[in-house]
Every structure is written in C-alpha cells, then in structure tokens.
Amino acid sequence: MFFNVPREPSPSKPGLVLNDWTGGATLAPITTRIRRIPSEVVLGTDDGMTRECALNLDSIITIPRSCLRERLASLSPERLKGIENAIHFALGLDKRAIVRRGGGHACLRYS
C-alpha cells in the first residue's frame, strides 16, 4: 500500500509501507528518478500510479505512524515478489550480491 508522507517543509511524498507497527511505519520512498538498478522497482499506471516512477528499496526509512496520509494504490502479488527481490539485493541478502561483495558482512559502529 502507498501513502503520501510529509517531509517538512516540502509537500507530502509517496512511499510504500513495508512494515506498519504501533509507533511507526517502515517504508520505501517513491521517486520519478528512475535509475533501473537491482534495488529499485519501476512502477507505472498499471500499479495505480499517475506516471512511471521507481520504488527505492535502497533508501528504506522509518517515520512516525501519524505521518501517514491517504492510501494511493495497492500492488499485485507479482509486483510484491519483485519488491521482495529488490529488498534482498539492497540489504545484501541475495546470494549473488553476497558473493560479489566478498562473502561477508560486518557489524559497525555508526553515528
């Protein structure tokens, strides 16, 4: 499901809710900048969007649940499978991606 997500001071932005929990929602932003890379899924009018756009699964964010606005569209099971594959690639869960990256992951300190 898609929602408009406000980001101050800009107007609301579309995104796909990946996980909706009590305090917040994890979502992937949707943009009109299409890069055609493995970590994005191209959406179009057949998906309920007004024009061709891309779901960026390499830019997953968590926002307060109160920021969710109106529902924009729903996706087919086939499209959801493509999203699952893109998430696996973006998070390094895809076996091919792990091999290309040297076969390992590291826990790092960040700020």
N, C-alpha and C positions, 0 to 999 in steps of 0.2 A: 504494500500500500504506500502511496505517496502522500506527503504533506508539505504545505508551504511552511518554511522555517524562517522566522525573522532573525536578522542579524543587524543590530543597531549600528549606524543609523540608516542602513540601506533597507529597501523593501524586503518582504519575505522571499525566501528562496525554496525551490523544490528539493526534496530528498526522499529516499526510500528508507522506511523504518525497517531495520534488521532485527531489533530486539526492543520490546516495549516493557519496561518494568515500573514499579511503583514510583520511584524518584526521577526517572529519566527515560530517555529513548536513545538507542544507538542507531545511527543512520549513516547512509552514504549520500553525499551531495550529488545533485544532477546539474550538469552544465551543458551549454551549447558548444563548448570547445571539445571537439571530437579528435582524439589522438590515435584511435584504433590500436590500442595496446592490450595485452592479455589481462590486465587488471581493471578494464572497464567493459561495460556492456552498452552497446548502442541501442537506444530506444527510439520509437517512431510513433506515427499516428495510430498504427495497429495496436500499440500498447496503451493508447489513451492520452498520449502527449500531443501538444498542439503542433510540434515540429520535431525534427530529428535532434536528438540530444544524447548525452552519454552519462551513464551512472558510474561515478568514480569510486571504485572499491579500494583504491589505494589511499583514500582520504577519509576513512571512517571516523566519525566524531560522535560524542555523547552530549546531549543537550537536556535541559530541564523538560520534563513532560509538558509543562504548562506552555512551552513554546510551540507545540504542535498546533497547526491550524486546520484548514479544511482538507478533506480527502480529495485527491486529484484523479487517481486511477488504481486499477488492480492489474496484476500480471498473470500470465498463463503459466501453467506448470513447466512448460518447455523453457520459457524465459527465466523462471526461477532456477532451473538447472544450470543455465548459463551464468547466472549470478553466483551460484554456489561455486562453480569452477573458477570464476574470477576472484572470489574471496580466497579460495585455496591458493591461487597463484600469488595474490597480493600479500598474504601472510606467510608465504613460504611453505605451505602445507602440501603443495603439488610436488610429487616426487621428481618430476623433471626439473622444477625450479631448484630443489634442494641439491641435486647433482650439479647443476650449473653454478651454484653458489659455493661449492666446495664441500657439501655434505654435512654441514653443522650449523648450529645456532648458538648464540651466546647470550647470557643474561648480562645486562649492562646497567650501570648507574646513570640516571639522567636527571635533568632539572628543567 
